[in-house]
Amino acid sequence: MTTTRFLTGITPSGTPHLGNYAGMMRPAIAATRRPGVENFYFLADYHALIKCQEPERVHRSTLEIAASWLAAGLDPEQVTFYRQSDIPEIPELTWLLTCVTGKGLLNRAHAYKAAQDKNLETGRESDDGVSAGLFMYPVLMAADILIFNAHQVPVGRDQIQHIEMARDIAASFNHLYGEHFTLPEAAIEDSVATLLGLDGRKMSKSYDNTIPLFCPREQLKKLIGAVVTDSRAPGEPKEVEGSTLFQLYQAFATPEETAAMRRAYADGIAWGEAKQILFERIDREITPMRARYDEFMAHPGQVEAALQIGAQRARALATPFLKQLRAAVGLRPLSAMQTQPQDTHKASKAALPTFKQYREADGKFYFKLVAADGRLLLQSTGFDMPREAGQAIARLQKEAGALQALAGQLAPVAGVDTIEVTAALQALATASNA
């Protein structure tokens, strides 16, 4: 079975609330149990530093969010769950990517443009208050994704640009140094629930209208009691459309329970009774998770241990990959330098065409034959297994008639004829036999 890698980052910038849980955490945790999917979930604490210069807040939020995910059912054995700052390969890769990223690309980033527009509206210099961190944010995000060659990155539609920029940066690196990175795809989350807050607007920390996910039972009851409702009296039919109470209830209730509440609205249920039913339904789901959360918060070492397990697993992939990337850009031990003069044979061998094998976002494996000057000579179609792609390469290198025999697994390349490809394959065969 082909495995697809999903990667999701969570910025530690506050205390999780019911909207975070119903809209992202609960469906994301359920997705970790799907077969054929490898999940990477990380706490993006480097990203938090772009907007927050309060060390204790970043530290506290990191613990709260990690504890919340674990309490909600995230299994560190099923998911690579780690803290971004525990993976030193990420900032090093960020620099390698920075060196191939055009400033013009970063100029178009939404967050940077929004900061400039806000400054211009208030009559300030366009870059006033804009840190290099904010400007370079897309490169760090690209490094987060590319260090593990993630295939899919779940995002809302307003985040698609970040994935497109990661693809552009990866393509620039691949063009200069060979095919090292998979080009990631955005997994659009159109169905993500957006819960309304206490005042009827989207539940958001910026509106100060949230219900903390694991607040004490009595506080939960008090906050639900403060949800804004209209003035319809008991016995008077009520509308479910636009009702914050109904939407909150629907996010936690079964379809049967939701249908019963819809009938109760039509029958004129009192707002106080509806709020009590909502409180009991949410509290029933949250209570066992709240107990686990309180345990984690009281014993942060348990959370740290889970994150270190994830960090070890992540670095087992990142460390050798970055070593490969360092070598690709020329950051190699000097002992690897050719110390003796190259003879004609070695010089000609260095100028040979090369096969490059890689995996694409569709999960299939491909290869291509690239001339010494970088031109594409031969492109394969997709193979289900890397072994199959490797076997096809071996045939092309050894068998005189393999080019015709494998025609159905090769895609035409514009401007390249069979004679040129055959000559390149013969050059490889001659070099391997020399």
C-alpha positions as CSV (number, residue, x, y, z in Angstrom):
1,M,0.0,0.0,0.0
2,T,1.3,3.5,-0.9
3,T,1.8,5.7,2.1
4,T,0.9,9.4,2.0
5,R,2.5,11.8,4.4
6,F,0.3,14.5,5.9
7,L,1.8,17.4,7.9
8,T,0.1,19.8,10.2
9,G,1.6,22.7,12.3
10,I,-0.1,24.2,15.4
11,T,1.2,27.6,16.5
12,P,1.3,27.9,20.3
13,S,-0.3,31.3,20.7
14,G,-3.0,30.8,23.3
15,T,-5.3,28.4,25.1
16,P,-7.3,26.0,22.9
17,H,-11.0,26.6,22.9
18,L,-14.1,24.6,21.8
19,G,-13.9,26.0,18.3
20,N,-10.3,24.6,17.9
21,Y,-11.4,21.2,19.2
22,A,-14.5,20.8,17.0
23,G,-13.1,22.5,13.9
24,M,-9.6,21.0,13.8
25,M,-8.4,18.8,16.7
26,R,-11.2,16.2,16.7
27,P,-11.3,15.6,12.9
28,A,-7.5,15.6,12.7
29,I,-7.1,13.0,15.4
30,A,-9.7,10.9,13.7
31,A,-7.7,11.2,10.5
32,T,-4.6,9.7,12.1
33,R,-6.4,6.3,12.3
34,R,-6.8,6.0,8.5
35,P,-4.7,3.3,6.8
36,G,-2.0,4.3,4.4
37,V,-1.5,7.7,6.0
38,E,1.7,8.8,7.8
39,N,1.0,11.9,10.0
40,F,3.4,14.6,11.2
41,Y,1.9,17.0,13.8
42,F,4.2,19.7,15.3
43,L,4.1,22.6,17.6
44,A,5.3,25.6,15.5
45,D,7.1,27.5,18.3
46,Y,9.5,29.2,16.0
47,H,6.5,30.7,14.2
48,A,5.1,31.9,17.5
49,L,8.2,34.1,18.0
50,I,7.2,36.2,14.9
51,K,4.2,37.7,16.7
52,C,4.9,37.0,20.4
53,Q,7.9,38.3,22.3
54,E,6.6,37.1,25.7
55,P,8.7,34.0,26.6
56,E,6.5,32.8,29.4
57,R,3.4,33.0,27.2
58,V,5.1,31.0,24.4
59,H,6.3,28.4,27.0
60,R,2.9,28.1,28.7
61,S,1.0,27.9,25.5
62,T,3.3,25.2,24.2
63,L,2.5,23.1,27.2
64,E,-1.3,23.8,27.1
65,I,-1.6,23.0,23.4
66,A,0.5,19.8,23.6
67,A,-1.4,18.6,26.6
68,S,-4.7,19.4,24.9
69,W,-3.8,17.3,21.8
70,L,-2.7,14.4,24.0
71,A,-5.7,14.6,26.2
72,A,-8.0,14.7,23.2
73,G,-6.7,11.4,22.0
74,L,-3.6,12.0,19.9
75,D,-1.5,8.9,20.1
76,P,2.3,9.5,19.9
77,E,2.7,5.9,18.7
78,Q,0.5,6.6,15.7
79,V,1.7,10.1,14.9
80,T,5.1,11.8,14.7
81,F,4.2,14.6,17.3
82,Y,7.1,17.0,17.9
83,R,8.1,20.5,18.8
84,Q,9.6,22.5,15.9
85,S,12.5,23.8,17.9
86,D,13.6,20.3,18.8
87,I,14.5,19.7,15.1
88,P,17.7,21.7,14.4
89,E,17.6,20.5,10.8
90,I,14.6,22.8,10.2
91,P,16.3,26.2,10.7
92,E,19.4,24.9,8.8
93,L,17.2,23.9,5.9
94,T,15.5,27.3,6.1
95,W,18.8,28.9,5.3
96,L,19.5,26.5,2.3
97,L,16.0,27.4,1.0
98,T,16.5,31.1,1.6
99,C,19.5,31.0,-0.8
100,V,17.3,29.8,-3.7
101,T,14.2,31.9,-2.9
102,G,13.6,35.1,-4.8
103,K,12.8,38.2,-2.9
104,G,10.0,38.9,-5.4
105,L,8.2,35.7,-4.3
106,L,8.3,36.8,-0.6
107,N,7.1,40.3,-1.5
108,R,3.8,38.7,-2.6
109,A,3.2,36.8,0.7
110,H,-0.3,37.7,2.1
111,A,0.9,38.4,5.6
112,Y,3.7,40.8,4.4
113,K,1.4,42.6,2.0
114,A,-1.3,42.9,4.7
115,A,1.3,44.5,7.1
116,Q,2.3,46.9,4.4
117,D,-1.2,47.8,3.5
118,K,-2.0,48.5,7.2
119,N,1.0,50.8,7.5
120,L,0.0,52.7,4.3
121,E,-3.5,53.2,5.6
122,T,-2.2,54.8,8.8
123,G,0.3,57.0,6.9
124,R,3.4,55.1,8.1
125,E,6.4,53.8,6.1
126,S,5.4,50.6,4.4
127,D,7.8,48.4,6.3
128,D,7.4,50.0,9.7
129,G,7.3,47.3,12.4
130,V,7.8,44.5,9.8
131,S,10.4,42.1,11.1
132,A,12.6,39.9,8.9
133,G,10.9,37.0,10.7
134,L,7.5,38.0,9.3
135,F,9.0,38.5,5.8
136,M,10.8,35.2,5.9
137,Y,7.9,33.3,7.4
138,P,7.0,31.4,4.1
139,V,10.6,30.0,3.9
140,L,10.4,28.6,7.4
141,M,7.0,27.1,6.6
142,A,8.5,25.6,3.4
143,A,11.3,24.0,5.5
144,D,8.7,22.6,7.9
145,I,7.0,20.8,5.0
146,L,10.0,19.9,2.8
147,I,12.2,18.4,5.6
148,F,9.9,15.4,5.7
149,N,8.8,15.6,2.0
150,A,5.2,15.8,3.0
151,H,2.7,15.0,0.2
152,Q,-0.4,16.7,1.7
153,V,-0.7,19.7,4.0
154,P,-4.3,20.3,5.3
155,V,-5.1,24.0,5.1
156,G,-8.0,26.4,4.7
157,R,-8.4,28.2,1.4
158,D,-6.8,31.4,2.9
159,Q,-3.6,29.3,3.5
160,I,-3.2,27.9,-0.1
161,Q,-0.6,30.5,-1.0
162,H,1.8,29.1,1.7
163,I,1.7,25.7,0.0
164,E,2.1,27.2,-3.5
165,M,5.2,29.1,-2.3
166,A,6.7,25.9,-0.7
167,R,6.2,24.2,-4.1
168,D,8.0,27.1,-5.9
169,I,10.9,27.1,-3.4
170,A,11.2,23.3,-3.7
171,A,11.2,23.5,-7.5
172,S,13.9,26.1,-7.5
173,F,16.1,24.0,-5.3
174,N,15.5,20.9,-7.4
175,H,16.3,22.8,-10.5
176,L,19.7,23.8,-9.2
177,Y,20.7,20.7,-7.2
178,G,18.7,17.8,-8.5
179,E,15.4,16.2,-7.5
180,H,15.5,16.1,-3.7
181,F,12.1,17.5,-2.7
182,T,8.6,16.2,-3.3
183,L,6.3,19.1,-4.4
184,P,3.6,19.3,-1.7
185,E,-0.1,19.6,-2.3
186,A,-2.7,21.6,-0.3
187,A,-5.4,19.4,1.2
188,I,-8.3,21.9,1.2
189,E,-10.4,21.7,4.3
190,D,-13.7,23.1,3.1
191,S,-15.7,21.0,5.7
192,V,-13.9,22.4,8.8
193,A,-16.5,23.6,11.3
194,T,-16.3,27.2,12.4
195,L,-18.1,27.6,15.7
196,L,-19.7,30.8,16.8
197,G,-18.5,32.4,20.1
198,L,-20.3,33.9,23.0
199,D,-21.3,37.0,21.1
200,G,-22.4,35.3,17.9
201,R,-19.3,36.0,15.9
202,K,-16.7,33.4,15.0
203,M,-15.2,31.9,18.1
204,S,-11.7,33.5,18.2
205,K,-9.2,34.7,20.8
206,S,-9.0,38.0,18.9
207,Y,-12.7,38.6,19.7
208,D,-12.3,37.5,23.3
209,N,-15.5,35.4,22.9
210,T,-14.1,31.9,23.4
211,I,-15.0,29.0,25.6
212,P,-11.7,27.4,26.8
213,L,-11.7,23.7,25.9
214,F,-10.8,22.4,29.3
215,C,-12.0,25.1,31.7
216,P,-13.5,23.8,35.0
217,R,-17.0,22.5,34.9
218,E,-18.5,25.4,36.8
219,Q,-16.8,27.9,34.4
220,L,-18.1,26.0,31.4
221,K,-21.6,26.2,32.7
222,K,-21.3,30.0,33.4
223,L,-19.8,30.7,29.9
224,I,-22.6,28.7,28.2
225,G,-25.1,30.7,30.2
226,A,-23.6,33.9,28.8
227,V,-24.1,32.9,25.2
228,V,-26.2,35.6,23.4
229,T,-29.7,34.7,22.5
230,D,-32.7,36.6,21.1
231,S,-35.7,37.8,23.2
232,R,-38.2,35.0,22.2
233,A,-40.1,33.8,25.3
234,P,-40.6,30.2,26.5
235,G,-43.3,28.5,24.3
236,E,-42.5,30.7,21.3
237,P,-41.0,28.8,18.3
238,K,-37.3,29.6,17.8
239,E,-35.1,29.5,14.7
240,V,-32.1,27.2,14.5
241,E,-30.5,29.3,11.7
242,G,-28.1,31.7,13.2
243,S,-28.5,30.3,16.7
244,T,-25.1,30.0,18.5
245,L,-26.6,27.6,21.0
246,F,-27.9,25.3,18.3
247,Q,-24.7,25.4,16.3
248,L,-22.6,24.6,19.4
249,Y,-25.0,21.7,20.3
250,Q,-24.8,20.3,16.7
251,A,-21.0,20.3,16.9
252,F,-21.1,17.8,19.8
253,A,-24.4,16.0,19.5
254,T,-25.3,12.9,17.5
255,P,-27.6,13.3,14.5
256,E,-30.5,11.9,16.6
257,E,-29.8,14.4,19.4
258,T,-29.6,17.2,16.9
259,A,-32.9,16.3,15.4
260,A,-34.5,16.2,18.8
261,M,-33.1,19.7,19.6
262,R,-34.4,21.0,16.3
263,R,-37.9,19.8,17.3
264,A,-37.5,21.4,20.7
265,Y,-36.7,24.7,19.1
266,A,-39.8,24.5,17.0
267,D,-41.8,23.6,20.1
268,G,-40.6,26.8,21.9
269,I,-38.0,25.4,24.3
270,A,-36.9,28.1,26.9
271,W,-33.4,29.5,26.4
272,G,-32.4,28.5,29.9
273,E,-33.4,24.9,29.3
274,A,-31.5,24.8,25.9
275,K,-28.4,26.1,27.6
276,Q,-28.6,23.5,30.3
277,I,-28.9,20.7,27.7
278,L,-26.0,22.2,25.7
279,F,-23.9,22.3,28.9
280,E,-24.6,18.7,29.8
281,R,-23.9,17.5,26.3
282,I,-20.5,19.3,26.0
283,D,-19.5,18.4,29.5
284,R,-20.2,14.7,28.9
285,E,-17.7,14.6,26.1
286,I,-15.1,16.9,27.6
287,T,-15.1,15.5,31.2
288,P,-12.8,12.5,30.6
289,M,-10.5,14.6,28.4
290,R,-10.4,17.3,31.0
291,A,-9.2,14.8,33.6
292,R,-6.4,13.7,31.3
293,Y,-5.6,17.4,30.5
294,D,-5.4,18.3,34.2
295,E,-3.1,15.3,34.8
296,F,-0.7,16.4,32.0
297,M,-0.7,20.0,33.2
298,A,0.2,18.8,36.7
299,H,3.0,16.6,35.3
300,P,4.5,18.5,32.3
301,G,7.3,15.9,32.2
302,Q,4.9,13.5,30.7
303,V,4.2,15.9,27.8
304,E,7.9,16.5,27.4
305,A,8.5,12.8,27.2
306,A,5.9,12.4,24.4
307,L,7.4,15.3,22.4
308,Q,10.9,13.8,22.7
309,I,9.7,10.5,21.4
310,G,8.3,12.4,18.4
311,A,11.5,14.5,18.0
312,Q,13.7,11.3,17.9
313,R,11.4,9.8,15.3
314,A,11.4,13.1,13.3
315,R,15.2,13.5,13.5
316,A,15.8,9.9,12.4
317,L,14.4,11.1,9.0
318,A,15.6,14.7,9.0
319,T,19.3,14.2,10.0
320,P,20.3,11.9,7.1
321,F,18.2,13.9,4.6
322,L,19.8,17.2,5.6
323,K,23.2,15.5,5.2
324,Q,22.2,14.6,1.7
325,L,21.1,18.2,1.0
326,R,24.3,19.6,2.5
327,A,26.3,17.4,0.1
328,A,24.1,18.5,-2.8
329,V,24.9,22.2,-2.3
330,G,28.6,21.6,-1.8
331,L,28.9,21.6,2.0
332,R,31.0,18.4,2.3
333,P,34.0,17.3,4.3
334,L,37.2,18.4,2.6
335,S,38.4,14.8,2.8
336,A,35.8,14.1,0.1
337,M,37.7,16.5,-2.3
338,Q,39.4,14.9,-5.3
339,T,43.1,15.5,-4.3
340,Q,44.7,14.0,-7.4
341,P,44.5,15.5,-10.9
342,Q,41.6,14.2,-12.8
343,D,42.5,12.2,-15.9
344,T,40.5,12.3,-19.1
345,H,38.5,9.2,-18.2
346,K,37.3,10.7,-14.9
347,A,36.5,14.0,-16.5
348,S,34.4,12.3,-19.2
349,K,32.7,10.2,-16.5
350,A,31.7,13.3,-14.5
351,A,30.1,14.7,-17.7
352,L,27.8,11.7,-18.2
353,P,24.0,11.9,-18.3
354,T,22.4,10.7,-15.0
355,F,19.2,9.0,-13.9
356,K,17.2,10.6,-11.1
357,Q,14.5,8.8,-9.2
358,Y,11.9,10.5,-7.1
359,R,8.5,10.4,-5.6
360,E,5.6,12.8,-6.5
361,A,2.6,14.0,-4.5
362,D,0.4,11.4,-6.1
363,G,2.4,8.7,-4.2
364,K,3.9,7.2,-7.3
365,F,7.6,6.8,-8.1
366,Y,9.2,8.3,-11.2
367,F,12.6,8.6,-12.9
368,K,14.1,10.8,-15.5
369,L,17.3,10.8,-17.6
370,V,19.1,14.2,-17.5
371,A,21.9,15.2,-19.8
372,A,25.2,16.5,-18.5
373,D,24.0,20.1,-19.4
374,G,20.8,19.6,-17.4
375,R,18.4,19.0,-20.2
376,L,15.6,16.5,-19.7
377,L,16.1,13.6,-22.1
378,L,13.7,10.9,-20.8
379,Q,10.7,10.9,-18.4
380,S,8.9,7.9,-17.0
381,T,5.3,7.5,-16.1
382,G,4.4,6.6,-12.5
383,F,5.3,3.3,-10.8
384,D,3.6,2.0,-7.7
385,M,6.8,0.8,-6.1
386,P,10.3,2.3,-6.1
387,R,11.7,-1.1,-6.9
388,E,9.8,-1.1,-10.2
389,A,11.2,2.2,-11.2
390,G,14.7,1.0,-10.3
391,Q,14.3,-2.2,-12.3
392,A,13.3,-0.1,-15.3
393,I,16.4,2.1,-14.9
394,A,18.6,-1.0,-14.7
395,R,17.1,-2.4,-18.0
396,L,17.6,0.9,-19.8
397,Q,21.3,0.9,-18.7
398,K,22.0,-2.7,-19.6
399,E,19.6,-3.9,-22.4
400,A,20.0,-2.5,-26.0
401,G,16.3,-2.9,-26.8
402,A,14.9,-1.7,-23.4
403,L,14.0,1.7,-24.8
404,Q,11.4,0.1,-27.1
405,A,10.4,-2.5,-24.6
406,L,9.6,0.1,-22.0
407,A,7.9,2.6,-24.4
408,G,4.6,2.2,-22.6
409,Q,6.2,3.4,-19.3
410,L,7.9,6.4,-20.8
411,A,6.4,9.8,-21.5
412,P,7.5,11.8,-24.6
413,V,9.8,14.8,-24.0
414,A,9.3,17.7,-26.4
415,G,12.3,18.4,-28.7
416,V,14.2,15.1,-27.8
417,D,14.4,12.3,-30.3
418,T,15.2,8.6,-29.8
419,I,18.6,8.9,-31.3
420,E,19.8,11.4,-28.6
421,V,18.3,9.2,-25.8
422,T,19.9,6.1,-27.3
423,A,23.3,7.8,-27.5
424,A,23.0,8.9,-23.8
425,L,22.2,5.3,-22.7
426,Q,25.1,4.0,-24.7
427,A,27.4,6.5,-23.1
428,L,26.3,5.2,-19.7
429,A,26.7,1.6,-20.7
430,T,30.2,2.3,-22.0
431,A,31.3,4.1,-18.9
432,S,30.0,1.3,-16.6
433,N,31.9,-1.3,-18.6
434,A,35.1,0.7,-18.7
